[in-house]
């Protein structure tokens, strides 16, 4: 045995080997079947990788010695693997039925349009065609009837029903409910967009901006994106109605604004996670 570092020694089967040429008996031929024990010996507080050369020799004429083996031994404990947190699943949009498609077969028939009209006039139970009541408010409005007529004429196209949970997770929480903007501490513009508060702060609420208030707008007017001040602020308000939001960072991407618009068009349905009301007064 020989060691590249003079500080190192090897204890083999209780025999300390520290100098080049030192040896220890590990077994006898021809019936050798041995698993020798070994121990790395180093001065206190010495850590690292140490090179060692060794070979097996024999005095039997029936066997030849082995080649020289070169190995590196270490007394450094392996670093424990750090678990990588599993990212929280991002909300995904769930499929929405085609407006007026009572049978959910992908088409809107004349009979289904008639049923929707009877529901709109109060002559039929809305539960006989839930797909006609797009925003789920228990009635079929003129806008919903027009959407059903459009689906009958143009066909049903794949759509997604946007939930408020998705808007909160994908837009409000990371972009708006931040320090110095619309978190509970700052409440810029008397508006909090934190999870659990944002819905009550937006839907059906008169904006603080006087010009928007005088124009009859609401922060979110369910079913009416054109009268929803939230969209105006995201798209770029006219003079007298403040700055475009978000004030810090890049404007929202077109697909993010479309999510909010689609949610408003669908009647601005509330969150589904059972969030508590913010408790703030809505004027």
C-alpha angles and dihedrals in degrees: 000000000000130000127208090213117058091207091066129085133173125221108210117185089335095312116117112223113190109143132062109272096024112140143185133198112250098173147320129262143269095021097036113145105157137149102197119207120228138185131196112232120202138156115269116284093013111134133170144077118308128195120231131182123198143155138189118244133184139190092213115111088214095065137049128217121262127250119265114275120209117199139162118227125192140194094199114116113232115256110253112248112254111229114236111226114242108243115245110257113258117234115260127205115253121222116265126209121250111264110264095004095132094174093045090226095131097260136082114221131197089252090056091050089052090050090051090051091051090052090049090052092048094248097115138042112261088222089070087072113017089169089067091060096067097176095040096234094133096255137079111233130200089257090053091049090051090051090052091049089050090051090050092051100038102026131245115296125198108270137171127225106225115217127209088236089063093048091049094049098040102036119007100044099046098033111025111022092067136125113291091011126063104334119121093263097051101029090180111202088012087285128127117191099179120130110277095024107051100079094056089044093056117028114084093350122137110234122244092229105100096214092053091044091052090049089060094246127151126209085245119005106192111237092006115086091168090063096043111105090200090069091044090056092048095048096043121279124235121251113297095029100086132247131324114266138267089047093195122052130002123334116259115276118254093252091053091052089047089056090056093044092050091050091052093046089053089058099269095270114203128253117283099213096082096249116183120248116262092235091221119137117258115207 
